[in-house]
Amino acid sequence: MARIPLLQTSDVDPSCAPLFQDFERERGAVPNMFRALSHDPELLKTWFAMFRATLREGAVSTRVKEMVAVRVSKLNTCRY
């Protein structure tokens, strides 16, 4: 059970709703980390911008970046 309530799209600050809609359109769901961060709209916007900058296409494809993230999580025995 989460210690911080995970907000739904209908519950977030109106300025954050477009970010949630982008996640739902692009990834099919809003990651729980962003649902928790949405209690502070400025924090959510900052993390969202960092997330976008990190995962956008570049010298390394987004697919490879996501595979690296999964592998690092596995090596760290992260259940999430």
N, C-alpha and C positions, 0 to 999 in steps of 0.2 A: 504494500500500500504506500502511495506517495505521501511524503510529509508535507509537501507543498501542493495545494490543489492545482490540477492541470486544467487550465481554462479552455473552454470550447470557443469556437469562432464567434458565437453569439454573445459571449461573456467578456471579450477583450475590449480594450479601449478602441473607439472608432478609428483612431489613427493606425492601429495595428491590424485591423481587419484585412486590408489589402495584402499584407505580408502573409497572413494565414491563407488567403485565397490563392496567392502565388504558390505556396507550398503544396496545397491541395491539387492545383492544376499541374504543377511540374513533377511532383513526387508521389501524388496519390494520397498523401496524409501529412499532417503536421507532426514533426518529431516531438516527443514528450518534453525534451529539453526546452524547446521553444515555447511550449504551452506553459511551462513553469516560469520561464523568463518573462512571459507576457504580463506578469503582475507589475512590472516596471517597463512601460512603453519605451523609454529611451534606451534601456539596457537591451531590450529585444531588438530594437532597430540597429544598435551597434553590433550585436552578435550576428544578426541576419546579414549585415553588410560584410562582416568578416567571413562568414560561411560562404557567401556568394563569391567573394574574391578568392577564397581558397580553392573552391571546387570548379571554378569556371575553366573552360578549355584553355590550354596553353601548350607548353612544351610536353607536358604530361597530360594525358586524357583524363576526363572526369571519371571514367570507368576504372582506370588504373588507380587513381587517388582513392576511390571508394574501396577497391580491393585491398589497398595498403591499410586503410582504416580498419577493415574487418580483420586483417591479419594481426595488426598491432593489438586490437582488442582481444583476440584469441591468445596471443602471447602473454598478455597481462591477465589472463583468466577473468576477463570482464564478462559478466553474464548478460549485460545489456547490449 
